[in-house]
């Protein structure tokens, strides 16, 4: 019986080693596919009374590259600029009847 026990122990160790090796080979590839370096800017545009300003033009401009990222506010005054390259941005809000905000 000792021979079978010893043999099973060796097989078990090899299977464990192969499993760990396979996991090591496949885990980094999955993690690299999912990495992304982006950020987002969200907010709400309101007037001095606190009422939402729908349809306002909101533009985030990357200060290093000068790239503009435009969007508009929805009916509740919210805007969303998802998946922006990480960086520093100037934000400009324009709406008819209101002073431009930078």
Protein Blocks (a to p, Z undefined) as FASTA:
>chain_A
ZZmmmmmmmmmmmmmmmmmmmmmmmmmmmmmmmgccddddddddddfkopacehiacddd
dfknopacdddddfkopacdehiacdddddddddehiacdZZ
